[in-house]
Amino acid sequence: MAQLSIGSMDGTGGAIVQHKPGFRPKLVKLYNVEGGCSAVWMEGMADGSMLKTVDSGAGATDLSVVTSNGITIGNQGFALGA
């Protein structure tokens, strides 16, 4: 059975302690519409990691692999920057 949780929040620039959709995610996608960046974590990736894409302007896109302070999965949701 597939489960989906969609939401939004206003970030503070600090860690998101825990977003709790009520199940263990297999995929997390985050979009920062004001900052022009996005992040993805998928099952099999290490805790604290994510693939980060930044629109650096003029049609250029930077992709980086974050290995700490990224997305960490828990049994009921995920945390960012923790």
CORWOZI-V821617 format. One record per helix or strand of 3 or more residues. SS is the DSSP state (~ for helix, > for strand). FROM is the first residue (numbers start at 1). LEN is the number of residues. Records with the same first field share a line. If there is no record, write none. Layout:
# CORWOZI-V821617
SS: FROM-LEN  FROM-LEN
This chain:
# CORWOZI-V821617
>: 16-4  27-6  37-6  49-9  60-15  77-4
